[in-house]
Amino acid sequence: MQYMALIYDTESTMRTMSPDEQKTFMAEYEEFTRQLREAGKLVAGDALKPVETATTVRVRDGQTMITDGPFAETREQLGGYYLMECEDLDEALAWAAKIPSAKHGSIEVRPLMVW
């Protein structure tokens, strides 16, 4: 079954790190991605550009409204994702706990619907 691990963190996390801390943090991501890939669990994964590049689209009463920015104001922002192929939720949660941003933010794990 496929599970989406949505990575939420404050965008300021990287900006408050020293260059050495940033290097270590990114190396942790590279290592996690390598492990996930080698285990045959990685389907896809990417980082997102900063929240100020987001555009939200809403259609109400037939009218399209375009708004700069994310849908909601939150302390943490969606920063990226991993799409994983796992046997069950327990395995997906175990992998999600290894995502480096879990130490600073949160990882939302949701199964994909199969149509």
PEQUINOR-V409562 format. One record per residue. N is the residue number from 1. PSI is psi in whole degrees, -180 to 180 (* if undefined). Layout:
BEGIN
N,PSI
N,PSI
END
This chain:
BEGIN
1,148
2,140
3,138
4,126
5,107
6,126
7,114
8,132
9,165
10,135
11,-21
12,-12
13,-51
14,-37
15,-25
16,-6
17,149
18,163
19,-39
20,-40
21,-40
22,-44
23,-45
24,-44
25,-46
26,-34
27,-36
28,-41
29,-44
30,-42
31,-43
32,-47
33,-40
34,-46
35,-44
36,-43
37,-48
38,-28
39,-5
40,23
41,-17
42,121
43,-47
44,164
45,141
46,158
47,155
48,152
49,164
50,155
51,-27
52,-11
53,-4
54,150
55,133
56,134
57,130
58,142
59,119
60,127
61,40
62,0
63,130
64,128
65,128
66,128
67,132
68,139
69,177
70,170
71,-40
72,151
73,123
74,162
75,-38
76,148
77,151
78,119
79,-15
80,-172
81,161
82,133
83,119
84,145
85,111
86,158
87,-39
88,178
89,-39
90,-43
91,-42
92,-41
93,-37
94,-43
95,-43
96,-35
97,-19
98,-9
99,126
100,-36
101,-13
102,-23
103,-23
104,-35
105,-132
106,156
107,119
108,126
109,125
110,138
111,149
112,144
113,138
114,121
115,*
END
